[in-house]
Amino acid sequence: MKKTEQSQTSSQENDHLLKQYDCPRCKDQGHIIKRVPDINPETGEQKKHPKTGEPLFTDIAVKCECFERKALAARLKNAMIPEEFINARFDNYEREKPFQRLLYNAMVNYLKEFSSIRNSKHNSIGFIATYGEAKIKALPPGERNRVRQQHNNYGLGKTHLQMAAAKWLIYNAKVPDENGHMRGCRVLCISDTFIEDLSAAKRFNDDGEQFNKLLYTAIHWADVLVWDELGKLKHTETREGLYYRIINERYKMQKPIIFNSNEDADTLEDKIGFAAADRLFGMAKNHLYAVEGESYRTK
């Protein structure tokens, strides 16, 4: 062997020895090779060498223990949980007030039922206002403040519970993949600004690539869509069409939506359109809660 070839070989061996792996066991391959008995499918017995009679073995690839850990980390990253709610958990949600206990118990009970209702028509949960923001804004200034304090829907911890639920689903829920094998639940957290992102993407001169990518993520990729402050934006025909497209497609595929809104049933219909609201309220038929109470920000 030439000197240059020897040098290259030595360099490659050193690179291999010095390489740092997140998982030394599988060297970041996600699987390890395991030697198992080679079984005759007809007899159920281990095959033997025809000449020596020694038991035969075969090598198979099995998932390394790091596989699910990495998949979990990827699901958490892709969920897009807002930074301010990274530490949102069920155990650090205050439950002093009756409305807080109502919200907490509603979400916990929903998650207990999730696996059995996931593929049903009524597989979603929503927290809405008892007196919508749009109605309050339409009141005279003096009346507006009085009614807002009487029917406050802000600062109740709805988003906190949504994000706690998102993390619970990512860590605990299993759903079938395209081949029927169970995998971890994919969750996507959005706010109403997602509709603005869609509108902006629609104007891009990229043959709809970005627009379709965003839609695919919200409709098809996400097993559960967590929607914060639904109906926050002003109504336009274009936005109503986007609300309908996302909600209707998920309705048809029976894919859950966990949502909250500062609008009530009537004003939310005005914001997202009657057709979208009808489907959404149907999806959350058994888990739709109109709530009000004291804001934790101003107490």
Order of alpha helices (4+ residues) and beta strands (2+ residues): alpha-beta-beta-alpha-alpha-beta-alpha-alpha-alpha-beta-beta-beta-alpha-alpha-beta-alpha-beta-alpha-alpha-beta
